[in-house]
C-alpha cells in the first residue's frame, strides 16, 4: 500500500479535523481559524528569529538542536547556519 507524504500543515489540518469530527463538532471554522493563526504565528516567529544577532542565534540554535522535536531541530539548524558561508549569496549573484 502506497503511503502519502503530507506537509506539516496538512497533517495538522487532517488530525485536527478528525478529532473535531469524532467529537461531533463541525471542524471547518475551527480548523480554518487554527491554520490562519498558525501561519501568522510562524511568519512572525521566522521574522523575529531572522533579526536576532549572531550570538543570540547561536545560543537559541544550541537549545533548539537539543530538542526531540524535529521541527525545533530544523529551526535550530537554520539558526546555526546563519552567518556562515552557506547563508551568504555567491559573489557574482548580483551582477
Order of alpha helices (4+ residues) and beta strands (2+ residues): alpha-alpha-alpha-alpha
